[in-house]
Amino acid sequence: MDIIRLTGVRANGTHGVLDFEHERAQPFIVDATLHLDLTRAGRTDALGDTVDYGKVAKAIVDVIEGDHVDLIEKLAQEIVDRVFAVDAAIREVEITVHKPHAPITVPFDDVAVTIARTRESDAGDNGDGQDASDSVHRAVVALGGNQGDVASTLRDAVRRIDALDGTQVVGVSPLYRTAAWGMPDGTPDFLNAVVEVTTTLPASRLLRELLRIEADHGRTRDTHWSNRTLDLDIIDYDGIESDDPDLTLPHPRAWQRAFVLVPWAALDPKADLPGMHGGPVRELAEGLLAESDPDRPPVTLVSKDWMGAEPAGVSTDASADASVQRSSRTVVDAGDGAMISSRAVISMDSTSTDAERLFREAIVAIDGLPGNQVEGISPLYHVSNFDGPDAMSAVIQIETRLGARALISALGTIEQSHGNAIDLDLVDMDGVESDEPDCRVPWPTAREHASVLAPWMDMDPNATLGGDPVSFLLAMAPDAARVGMLSDNWILGGTTR
């Protein structure tokens, strides 16, 4: 049996038994050893005859950044399940999970758990539609329709998908409008969205359940390119590539469909479409939007918050109010709020002698904002200033459903509540580029400040800013010699001075 090894795959997760570990992300490092037959790949030199270890690495990161578990033994098992789901060619997997910041009261270098598993020959759908391994999969489902009360139908479909056995909707995109293409004049526009789900259902069973939801809404699949009350398509399932005629994965035409790619990119700016025509979803979407093909219908934003209430402008009349049309081709904007969740990096700086307490209180306040979840906290740094008092700095990473402008405003309110003794800046936000006076993202001068770059690199060694590695920017920063780490466990309390 041949071997592929990945070592040092890093991500932050909220795994551990203690209460604070449920809420505060810490780094985990994973080593993976895959056992498989590479004979054919060695002869053909073809990517399709080996395992895409990039997908394996992404699967590992998805598990680490996913739902909380108490034990790293459980985390290791979930990683094994996800790795097996990447490619059927993988026969055996050995996973080592390192937890270098485990809450141990004696000096130590590392804590690690290693497990080894062999794929069961009959794993998968056991005949009754249930996955024999009970492993959790991630799937992306596209929704659309142009007949009846479409927005209401789509909302009901999302709820019913979430109610499927072993299935949870973990992300809902904004709602978009697309003119009917290749259909008679006067055909109503389509409304489209994308959801991401976790599910224990095998792909075939998930498809059957989606078809049942379609049928319950009066959809028939007699012809292509027709009016429809509801259309549900599996676009991606664990990154698997399959030519099964009953369920081709990824969806064979997703790469050509802006009405799929634009909502998906808005939901997850870092998503990747697998397959021959795949790539970063955001880039694929922007490529389609940039084409000057007069026959290609535009994809326009209707509503970000469409699940909770009837959004404005959802009529399927082709002459719908132009106020819902987008004036920009940016896939993710800097609005005041969103159904989607985005990652954001926030810097904290203070010259107060009580900076640690101020930072901790600010983190609690940021975490308490609706739609926010703190996922990573950097070490605490000391900053030497020649022209003023020394300062402390730190960086946090959050998942947020706030738009950039709304988040910046909230940070300003937190600063004011602490007498402006603390400076909070939105350094970066997934999918957002803005140079408006009240919303500059990425933060223009962050690339030059080691007080931001050093703690950020410690929190996330693979972080990038504007396409450049943070580690490179730190090496070039003019003030790199003026910063130094004070503590990597300061969030737990106590003084560092």
C-alpha positions as CSV (number, residue, x, y, z in Angstrom):
1,M,0.0,0.0,0.0
2,D,1.4,3.4,-1.0
3,I,1.3,6.5,1.3
4,I,0.5,10.2,1.0
5,R,1.4,12.3,4.1
6,L,0.1,15.8,5.1
7,T,1.8,17.3,8.1
8,G,1.1,20.4,10.1
9,V,-2.4,21.3,8.8
10,R,-3.5,24.1,11.0
11,A,-6.8,25.7,12.0
12,N,-8.5,27.2,15.0
13,G,-11.4,25.4,16.7
14,T,-13.5,25.4,19.9
15,H,-12.8,21.9,21.1
16,G,-12.3,20.9,24.7
17,V,-14.0,20.0,28.0
18,L,-13.6,23.3,29.8
19,D,-16.3,25.9,29.4
20,F,-14.0,28.6,28.0
21,E,-12.8,26.1,25.3
22,H,-16.4,26.0,24.1
23,E,-16.3,29.7,23.3
24,R,-12.7,30.7,22.6
25,A,-11.0,29.1,19.6
26,Q,-7.5,27.8,19.9
27,P,-5.1,26.3,17.4
28,F,-5.1,22.6,16.4
29,I,-2.6,20.9,14.2
30,V,-3.3,17.7,12.3
31,D,-1.0,15.2,10.6
32,A,-2.6,12.8,8.1
33,T,-1.3,9.6,6.5
34,L,-3.3,8.2,3.7
35,H,-2.8,4.6,2.5
36,L,-3.8,3.9,-1.1
37,D,-2.7,2.4,-4.4
38,L,-0.7,4.9,-6.5
39,T,0.4,2.5,-9.2
40,R,-1.8,3.9,-11.9
41,A,-0.9,7.5,-11.0
42,G,2.8,6.7,-11.3
43,R,2.3,5.4,-14.8
44,T,-0.2,8.0,-16.2
45,D,1.0,11.2,-14.5
46,A,-2.7,12.1,-14.3
47,L,-4.3,14.0,-11.4
48,G,-7.5,12.0,-11.7
49,D,-5.5,8.8,-10.8
50,T,-4.4,10.0,-7.4
51,V,-6.0,11.8,-4.4
52,D,-6.3,15.5,-4.4
53,Y,-4.5,16.2,-1.1
54,G,-5.7,19.9,-1.3
55,K,-9.2,18.6,-0.8
56,V,-8.0,16.4,2.1
57,A,-6.4,19.5,3.8
58,K,-9.6,21.5,3.3
59,A,-11.7,18.7,4.7
60,I,-9.5,18.6,7.8
61,V,-9.8,22.4,8.3
62,D,-13.6,22.2,7.9
63,V,-13.8,19.7,10.7
64,I,-11.5,21.7,13.0
65,E,-13.5,24.9,12.4
66,G,-16.8,23.0,12.6
67,D,-19.0,22.1,15.5
68,H,-17.5,21.8,19.0
69,V,-16.5,18.4,20.5
70,D,-15.2,17.8,24.0
71,L,-12.4,15.3,23.2
72,I,-9.7,15.4,20.6
73,E,-10.3,11.6,20.2
74,K,-13.7,12.5,18.8
75,L,-12.2,15.3,16.7
76,A,-9.8,12.8,15.2
77,Q,-12.6,10.3,14.4
78,E,-14.6,13.0,12.6
79,I,-11.5,14.0,10.6
80,V,-11.1,10.3,9.6
81,D,-14.7,10.2,8.4
82,R,-14.3,13.3,6.3
83,V,-11.0,12.2,4.8
84,F,-12.6,8.9,3.7
85,A,-15.4,10.9,2.1
86,V,-12.9,12.8,-0.1
87,D,-12.0,9.8,-2.3
88,A,-13.0,6.2,-2.4
89,A,-9.4,5.3,-3.3
90,I,-8.3,6.0,0.2
91,R,-8.2,2.6,2.0
92,E,-6.6,3.4,5.4
93,V,-6.2,6.7,7.3
94,E,-4.0,7.6,10.2
95,I,-4.7,10.9,11.9
96,T,-2.8,12.7,14.6
97,V,-4.4,15.7,16.3
98,H,-2.1,18.1,18.2
99,K,-3.5,20.5,20.8
100,P,-0.4,22.6,21.7
101,H,-2.4,25.0,23.9
102,A,-4.2,22.4,26.0
103,P,-5.0,23.8,29.5
104,I,-2.4,21.8,31.4
105,T,-0.9,23.4,34.5
106,V,2.6,21.9,34.1
107,P,5.2,22.8,31.4
108,F,4.7,20.8,28.2
109,D,5.5,20.9,24.5
110,D,2.5,19.2,23.0
111,V,-0.6,16.9,23.5
112,A,-1.5,14.6,20.6
113,V,-3.9,11.8,19.9
114,T,-3.3,9.4,17.0
115,I,-6.0,7.0,15.6
116,A,-5.8,4.7,12.6
117,R,-8.9,3.4,10.7
118,T,-9.4,1.1,7.7
119,R,-12.3,1.8,5.3
120,E,-15.1,-0.8,5.6
121,S,-15.7,-2.4,2.2
122,D,-19.4,-1.9,2.4
123,A,-19.4,1.6,4.0
124,G,-22.0,4.0,2.7
125,D,-25.7,3.6,1.9
126,N,-26.8,0.3,3.7
127,G,-30.0,0.0,1.8
128,D,-32.3,1.9,4.0
129,G,-30.9,5.2,3.0
130,Q,-28.7,5.7,6.0
131,D,-25.0,6.2,6.0
132,A,-23.5,3.1,7.7
133,S,-20.7,5.2,9.2
134,D,-23.0,8.0,10.5
135,S,-20.3,10.4,9.3
136,V,-21.2,14.1,8.7
137,H,-21.0,15.4,5.2
138,R,-21.3,19.0,3.8
139,A,-23.4,19.7,0.8
140,V,-24.3,22.8,-1.2
141,V,-27.9,23.0,-2.5
142,A,-29.1,25.5,-5.1
143,L,-32.7,26.7,-4.9
144,G,-34.8,28.4,-7.6
145,G,-38.2,29.0,-9.0
146,N,-40.4,31.4,-11.0
147,Q,-44.0,30.3,-10.5
148,G,-46.3,31.3,-7.7
149,D,-45.2,32.9,-4.4
150,V,-41.5,32.0,-5.1
151,A,-40.0,33.6,-2.0
152,S,-42.4,31.8,0.3
153,T,-41.8,28.5,-1.5
154,L,-38.0,28.9,-1.2
155,R,-38.3,29.7,2.5
156,D,-40.4,26.6,3.1
157,A,-37.9,24.5,1.1
158,V,-35.1,25.7,3.4
159,R,-37.1,24.8,6.5
160,R,-37.9,21.4,5.1
161,I,-34.3,20.7,4.2
162,D,-33.3,21.7,7.7
163,A,-35.9,19.2,9.1
164,L,-34.5,16.2,7.1
165,D,-33.1,13.4,9.3
166,G,-29.6,14.1,10.3
167,T,-29.5,17.3,8.4
168,Q,-28.9,20.9,9.4
169,V,-28.9,24.1,7.3
170,V,-25.7,25.9,8.4
171,G,-25.8,28.8,5.9
172,V,-28.3,30.6,3.7
173,S,-27.3,33.0,0.9
174,P,-29.0,36.3,0.0
175,L,-31.9,36.0,-2.5
176,Y,-31.2,36.9,-6.1
177,R,-33.2,37.6,-9.2
178,T,-32.3,36.3,-12.7
179,A,-34.2,36.9,-15.9
180,A,-35.4,33.8,-17.7
181,W,-32.8,32.8,-20.3
182,G,-33.6,30.9,-23.5
183,M,-37.4,31.1,-22.8
184,P,-40.2,33.0,-24.4
185,D,-40.5,36.8,-23.9
186,G,-42.7,37.6,-20.8
187,T,-41.5,34.5,-18.9
188,P,-41.3,35.5,-15.2
189,D,-37.9,36.1,-13.7
190,F,-36.4,33.4,-11.4
191,L,-35.5,33.9,-7.8
192,N,-32.4,32.0,-6.7
193,A,-30.5,31.2,-3.5
194,V,-28.0,28.7,-2.1
195,V,-27.8,26.9,1.2
196,E,-25.1,24.9,2.8
197,V,-26.0,21.9,4.9
198,T,-24.4,19.3,7.1
199,T,-26.0,15.9,6.8
200,T,-25.5,12.2,7.7
201,L,-27.6,11.3,4.6
202,P,-25.6,9.8,1.7
203,A,-25.8,11.9,-1.5
204,S,-28.3,9.6,-3.1
205,R,-30.7,9.8,-0.2
206,L,-30.3,13.5,0.1
207,L,-31.3,13.8,-3.6
208,R,-34.4,11.7,-3.1
209,E,-35.5,13.9,-0.2
210,L,-35.0,17.1,-2.3
211,L,-37.0,15.6,-5.2
212,R,-39.8,14.8,-2.7
213,I,-39.8,18.4,-1.5
214,E,-39.9,19.6,-5.1
215,A,-42.9,17.3,-5.8
216,D,-44.7,18.5,-2.7
217,H,-44.6,22.0,-4.3
218,G,-46.0,20.8,-7.6
219,R,-42.7,20.5,-9.5
220,T,-42.4,18.0,-12.3
221,R,-39.2,17.2,-14.1
222,D,-40.7,16.4,-17.5
223,T,-38.7,19.0,-19.5
224,H,-35.6,21.2,-19.1
225,W,-35.6,25.0,-19.4
226,S,-39.2,25.3,-18.3
227,N,-41.2,27.3,-15.7
228,R,-41.1,25.7,-12.3
229,T,-42.4,26.3,-8.8
230,L,-39.3,24.9,-7.2
231,D,-35.9,23.6,-8.3
232,L,-33.5,22.0,-5.8
233,D,-30.0,20.8,-7.1
234,I,-27.1,19.4,-5.2
235,I,-24.1,21.4,-6.4
236,D,-21.4,19.9,-4.2
237,Y,-21.2,17.1,-1.7
238,D,-18.0,16.8,0.2
239,G,-16.1,17.9,-2.9
240,I,-16.7,14.5,-4.4
241,E,-16.4,14.0,-8.2
242,S,-18.8,11.4,-9.7
243,D,-20.1,10.7,-13.2
244,D,-23.1,8.8,-11.9
245,P,-25.9,9.6,-14.3
246,D,-28.4,9.8,-11.5
247,L,-26.4,12.3,-9.5
248,T,-23.4,13.9,-11.3
249,L,-21.1,15.6,-8.8
250,P,-20.3,18.4,-8.8
251,H,-23.3,19.7,-10.7
252,P,-22.1,19.6,-14.3
253,R,-23.3,23.0,-15.3
254,A,-22.7,24.9,-12.0
255,W,-19.6,26.6,-13.4
256,Q,-21.7,28.2,-16.2
257,R,-24.5,29.5,-13.9
258,A,-24.1,32.9,-12.4
259,F,-27.4,32.4,-10.6
260,V,-25.7,29.6,-8.6
261,L,-22.2,31.0,-8.3
262,V,-23.1,34.5,-7.2
263,P,-25.3,33.4,-4.2
264,W,-22.7,30.7,-3.3
265,A,-19.9,33.2,-3.3
266,A,-21.9,35.6,-1.2
267,L,-22.6,32.8,1.3
268,D,-19.0,31.5,1.4
269,P,-16.4,33.8,-0.3
270,K,-13.7,31.1,0.1
271,A,-15.8,28.3,-1.5
272,D,-14.2,26.1,-4.2
273,L,-16.1,24.3,-7.0
274,P,-14.4,20.9,-7.6
275,G,-14.1,19.3,-11.0
276,M,-12.5,20.1,-14.4
277,H,-14.2,23.4,-14.7
278,G,-13.9,24.3,-11.0
279,G,-12.0,26.8,-9.0
280,P,-12.6,29.5,-6.5
281,V,-16.4,30.2,-6.7
282,R,-15.9,33.9,-6.2
283,E,-13.6,34.2,-9.1
284,L,-15.8,32.0,-11.3
285,A,-18.8,34.2,-10.4
286,E,-17.0,37.5,-11.0
287,G,-15.7,36.1,-14.4
288,L,-19.3,35.4,-15.5
289,L,-20.5,38.8,-14.3
290,A,-17.7,40.6,-16.1
291,E,-18.6,39.0,-19.5
292,S,-20.2,41.4,-21.9
293,D,-22.6,38.8,-23.4
294,P,-25.9,40.6,-24.0
295,D,-27.6,37.2,-24.0
296,R,-26.5,36.4,-20.5
297,P,-29.1,37.5,-17.9
298,P,-27.9,39.7,-15.0
299,V,-28.0,38.3,-11.5
300,T,-29.3,41.0,-9.2
301,L,-29.6,41.2,-5.4
302,V,-33.2,41.1,-4.0
303,S,-32.7,40.7,-0.3
304,K,-30.1,39.7,2.3
305,D,-32.6,39.0,5.0
306,W,-35.3,37.2,3.1
307,M,-35.8,34.1,5.4
308,G,-37.4,36.0,8.3
309,A,-39.8,38.3,6.4
310,E,-41.2,39.0,3.0
311,P,-38.4,40.9,1.2
312,A,-39.1,44.0,-0.9
313,G,-39.2,43.5,-4.7
314,V,-39.7,39.7,-4.8
315,S,-42.4,39.8,-7.5
316,T,-41.5,37.4,-10.3
317,D,-42.8,40.0,-12.8
318,A,-40.0,40.7,-15.3
319,S,-40.6,44.4,-14.9
320,A,-39.8,44.4,-11.2
321,D,-38.7,47.6,-9.6
322,A,-35.2,48.5,-10.6
323,S,-34.4,49.5,-7.0
324,V,-33.5,45.9,-6.3
325,Q,-30.9,45.8,-9.1
326,R,-27.3,45.9,-8.1
327,S,-25.2,48.9,-9.2
328,S,-22.0,47.0,-8.6
329,R,-20.6,43.7,-9.7
330,T,-19.0,43.1,-6.3
331,V,-20.2,39.7,-5.0
332,V,-20.1,40.6,-1.3
333,D,-20.7,44.2,-0.3
334,A,-20.1,46.3,2.8
335,G,-23.7,46.6,3.8
336,D,-25.3,47.0,7.2
337,G,-26.3,43.4,7.7
338,A,-26.5,40.0,6.0
339,M,-27.9,36.5,6.2
340,I,-24.4,35.2,5.3
341,S,-21.6,34.7,7.8
342,S,-18.2,36.2,7.1
343,R,-14.8,36.0,8.8
344,A,-13.4,39.2,10.1
345,V,-10.2,40.2,11.8
346,I,-10.2,43.0,14.4
347,S,-7.2,44.6,16.0
348,M,-7.1,46.0,19.5
349,D,-4.7,48.6,20.7
350,S,-4.4,50.6,24.0
351,T,-1.9,52.7,25.9
352,S,-3.8,52.2,29.1
353,T,-2.1,50.5,32.0
354,D,-5.3,48.5,32.3
355,A,-5.2,47.4,28.6
356,E,-5.6,43.6,29.3
357,R,-8.9,44.2,31.1
358,L,-10.1,46.5,28.4
359,F,-9.3,43.9,25.8
360,R,-11.1,41.2,27.6
361,E,-14.2,43.3,28.1
362,A,-14.1,44.4,24.4
363,I,-13.9,40.7,23.3
364,V,-16.9,39.8,25.5
365,A,-18.8,42.8,24.0
366,I,-17.9,41.9,20.4
367,D,-18.8,38.3,21.0
368,G,-22.2,39.5,22.4
369,L,-23.2,41.4,19.3
370,P,-26.0,39.6,17.4
371,G,-24.6,37.3,14.8
372,N,-21.1,37.4,16.1
373,Q,-18.9,34.6,17.3
374,V,-15.3,35.0,18.4
375,E,-13.2,32.2,16.9
376,G,-9.6,33.1,17.5
377,I,-7.6,35.3,20.0
378,S,-4.0,36.2,19.4
379,P,-1.2,36.4,22.0
380,L,-0.9,39.8,23.8
381,Y,1.9,42.0,22.4
382,H,3.9,45.0,23.8
383,V,4.5,47.9,21.5
384,S,7.4,50.3,22.2
385,N,6.6,53.9,21.0
386,F,9.3,56.5,20.6
387,D,6.9,59.5,20.5
388,G,4.5,58.5,23.2
389,P,3.6,55.9,25.9
390,D,4.1,52.2,25.1
391,A,1.0,50.2,24.1
392,M,-0.5,46.8,24.1
393,S,-2.0,45.1,21.1
394,A,-3.8,41.9,20.1
395,V,-5.9,40.6,17.3
396,I,-9.1,38.5,17.2
397,Q,-10.9,36.6,14.5
398,I,-14.7,36.4,14.4
399,E,-17.5,35.0,12.4
400,T,-20.1,37.7,11.9
401,R,-23.4,38.2,10.1
402,L,-23.0,42.0,10.3
403,G,-21.9,43.9,7.3
404,A,-18.6,45.7,7.4
405,R,-20.1,49.2,8.0
406,A,-22.4,47.9,10.7
407,L,-19.5,46.1,12.4
408,I,-17.3,49.2,12.3
409,S,-20.1,51.2,13.8
410,A,-20.5,48.7,16.6
411,L,-16.8,48.7,17.3
412,G,-17.0,52.5,17.6
413,T,-19.8,52.2,20.2
414,I,-17.6,49.7,22.2
415,E,-14.7,52.2,22.1
416,Q,-16.9,54.9,23.4
417,S,-18.3,52.7,26.2
418,H,-14.7,52.4,27.5
419,G,-13.9,56.1,27.3
420,N,-12.0,55.7,24.0
421,A,-9.2,54.1,26.0
422,I,-9.1,51.3,23.5
423,D,-8.8,51.4,19.7
424,L,-10.7,48.8,17.7
425,D,-10.2,48.5,14.0
426,L,-11.7,46.1,11.4
427,V,-8.5,45.0,9.7
428,D,-10.0,42.6,7.1
429,M,-13.3,40.9,6.2
430,D,-13.8,38.1,3.7
431,G,-15.1,39.3,0.4
432,V,-15.2,43.0,1.3
433,E,-13.2,45.7,-0.4
434,S,-14.4,49.3,0.4
435,D,-12.7,52.7,0.4
436,E,-15.6,54.7,1.6
437,P,-14.9,57.3,4.4
438,D,-16.8,55.4,7.0
439,C,-15.9,51.9,5.8
440,R,-12.3,51.3,4.7
441,V,-11.7,47.5,4.4
442,P,-9.0,46.2,4.4
443,W,-7.7,48.7,6.9
444,P,-5.3,50.8,4.7
445,T,-2.3,51.0,7.0
446,A,-2.5,47.5,8.5
447,R,0.2,46.3,6.1
448,E,2.7,48.6,7.8
449,H,1.9,48.0,11.5
450,A,3.7,45.2,13.2
451,S,1.4,45.7,16.2
452,V,-1.3,44.2,14.0
453,L,0.7,41.8,11.8
454,A,2.7,40.1,14.6
455,P,-0.3,39.0,16.8
456,W,-2.2,38.1,13.6
457,M,0.5,35.9,12.4
458,D,0.7,34.2,15.8
459,M,-3.0,33.6,15.7
460,D,-3.0,32.4,12.1
461,P,0.4,31.6,10.5
462,N,-1.3,31.2,7.1
463,A,-3.1,34.5,7.1
464,T,-3.0,36.8,4.1
465,L,-3.9,40.4,3.6
466,G,-4.6,41.7,0.2
467,G,-3.2,38.5,-1.3
468,D,0.2,38.9,0.5
469,P,1.2,36.5,3.4
470,V,1.0,38.3,6.7
471,S,4.4,36.7,7.6
472,F,5.9,38.5,4.6
473,L,4.3,41.9,5.5
474,L,5.6,41.5,9.0
475,A,9.1,40.9,7.8
476,M,8.9,44.1,5.8
477,A,7.1,46.2,8.4
478,P,9.2,49.3,9.5
479,D,8.3,48.9,13.2
480,A,8.9,45.1,13.4
481,A,11.6,45.6,16.0
482,R,9.3,47.5,18.3
483,V,6.9,44.7,19.1
484,G,7.3,41.7,21.4
485,M,5.0,39.1,22.7
486,L,4.0,39.4,26.4
487,S,1.7,36.4,26.9
488,D,-0.1,33.7,24.9
489,N,-2.6,32.8,27.7
490,W,-3.5,36.3,28.8
491,I,-7.2,35.8,28.0
492,L,-7.5,33.5,31.0
493,G,-6.7,36.3,33.4
494,G,-3.9,37.5,35.5
495,T,-1.3,40.3,34.8
496,T,1.6,40.3,32.5
497,R,3.2,43.5,33.8
